[in-house]
Amino acid sequence: MTIPMTAPQRAAFEVLAVDAGLEFRKAYSGRHMYGSTCIAVVGDEEAFWRFALTLSDDRFDSIDLVELFWEEPPIRDNMARDYVWYWPHIEAGE
């Protein structure tokens, strides 16, 4: 079952990812997804952990970012020089 993001969740997620030095992808199709898409971020490990720490900040409680993104942890995959972290259970929404 996939969960669509709300517009405020998507906007906050994208800004935080870019500010941390990651590339946001709203329609990533990872391994064994067979054409289904989900949200993802691409970059190095340091940028991802910067993003993760910011994402769990209390100021985002009102839009439930912490629960949405850490209920099921992301899958990490190697992309040669960078990594991709993706959440197969979360769609970008509208």
Order of alpha helices (4+ residues) and beta strands (2+ residues): beta-alpha-beta-beta-alpha-alpha-beta-beta-beta
